[in-house]
Amino acid sequence: MKTLARFIQSKRNELDMTQKGLAIAANLPLEIIEEIEDGKALFLSVTVRQALAKVLRCEADEIKALEKDIATDIVSPEVIESLKELILNGAGGLKCPKCGAPLDTRVAKMYDLEDNLVLHPKAHCTKCPFQIHS
């Protein structure tokens, strides 16, 4: 079964690009490319998906078909929205709503097509597959 991580890495390798090269060409932070290829990012924003598709010469739908929305499969949307708000407000020590283990959190800073700064709360559990993306 093909994963998002393998697909992106395979397409990047076909074009003889490094992770850094892909990040630069797609105008994305290197950290995002690393998270995708490490299997930590399983769902991408529309902007990231479109930027990758353009550079990797594929359809955005090919990428979307491989994404997995683990968070909403196991936790209510209300809990996820609450956690996102806490992350954006700088709360620390958050716990996974699925297993209670610590959450690794961060706020990704990206720019939309009009160069406006957009903050995206991110989190992944240190023990189970739970993660939050936006």
C-alpha positions in Angstrom: 0.0 0.0 0.0 1.4 3.4 -1.0 1.6 6.0 1.8 1.6 9.8 1.6 5.2 9.7 2.8 6.4 7.2 0.2 4.5 9.0 -2.6 6.0 12.4 -1.9 9.5 10.9 -1.5 9.1 8.9 -4.7 8.0 11.8 -6.7 10.8 14.0 -5.3 13.4 11.3 -6.2 12.0 11.0 -9.7 12.8 14.7 -10.1 16.2 14.3 -8.5 15.4 16.8 -5.8 16.5 16.9 -2.2 14.0 17.7 0.6 15.5 21.2 0.8 15.1 21.6 -2.9 11.5 20.6 -2.8 10.9 23.0 0.1 12.4 25.8 -1.8 10.7 25.1 -5.1 7.3 24.7 -3.3 7.9 27.7 -1.1 7.3 25.6 2.0 9.3 25.3 5.3 11.7 22.3 5.1 10.1 21.1 8.4 6.9 20.4 6.5 8.6 18.3 3.9 10.5 16.4 6.7 7.2 15.8 8.6 5.5 14.5 5.5 8.3 12.1 4.5 8.8 11.0 8.1 5.1 10.0 8.2 4.2 12.5 10.9 2.0 14.7 8.6 -0.8 12.6 7.3 -3.1 15.4 6.2 -2.1 18.5 4.3 -3.7 21.9 4.0 -5.0 22.8 0.5 -2.2 25.3 0.0 0.5 22.8 0.9 -1.1 20.1 -1.3 -1.3 22.4 -4.3 2.2 23.7 -3.9 3.6 20.1 -3.7 1.5 18.9 -6.7 2.7 21.8 -8.8 6.4 21.1 -8.1 6.1 17.3 -8.1 4.1 17.4 -11.4 1.1 15.5 -10.2 -2.5 16.2 -9.4 -3.4 17.5 -6.0 -6.1 14.8 -5.9 -3.4 12.1 -6.1 -1.9 13.5 -2.9 -5.3 14.0 -1.2 -6.2 10.3 -1.9 -3.2 9.2 0.3 -4.0 11.5 3.2 -5.4 10.2 6.4 -7.5 12.2 8.9 -6.7 10.2 12.0 -7.8 12.9 14.5 -11.4 13.1 13.5 -11.7 9.3 13.3 -11.0 8.9 17.1 -11.9 12.2 18.8 -14.8 14.5 18.5 -14.4 17.7 16.3 -15.2 19.8 19.4 -12.3 18.4 21.3 -9.9 18.9 18.4 -11.0 22.5 17.9 -10.5 23.2 21.7 -7.0 21.7 21.5 -6.2 23.8 18.4 -7.2 26.9 20.3 -5.1 26.0 23.3 -2.1 25.4 21.0 -2.5 28.8 19.3 -2.7 30.4 22.7 0.6 28.8 23.8 -0.8 26.3 26.3 1.8 23.7 27.3 1.5 20.3 28.8 -1.4 19.1 26.7 -2.4 15.5 26.8 -3.6 13.2 24.0 -7.4 12.9 24.2 -7.1 9.3 23.0 -4.5 7.8 25.3 -3.4 10.5 27.8 0.2 10.6 26.7 1.9 14.0 26.2 1.3 15.8 22.9 4.1 17.4 21.0 2.7 20.7 19.8 3.8 23.6 17.6 2.4 26.4 15.6 3.3 26.3 11.9 3.7 29.7 10.3 2.8 29.7 6.6 1.8 32.3 4.1 -1.3 32.2 1.9 -1.3 33.0 -1.8 -1.5 36.7 -1.0 1.5 36.6 1.4 -0.7 36.9 4.6 0.7 35.1 7.6 -1.5 32.1 8.6 -0.9 30.2 11.8 -1.7 26.5 11.9 -1.8 24.6 15.2 -0.1 21.1 15.0 0.2 18.3 17.4 1.0 14.6 17.5 0.9 12.1 20.3 4.1 10.7 21.6 2.5 7.2 22.0 -0.4 6.7 19.7 -1.2 7.8 16.1 -3.3 10.7 17.1 -2.4 14.0 15.5 -3.9 17.4 14.8 -3.3 19.3 11.6 -5.0 22.2 10.0 
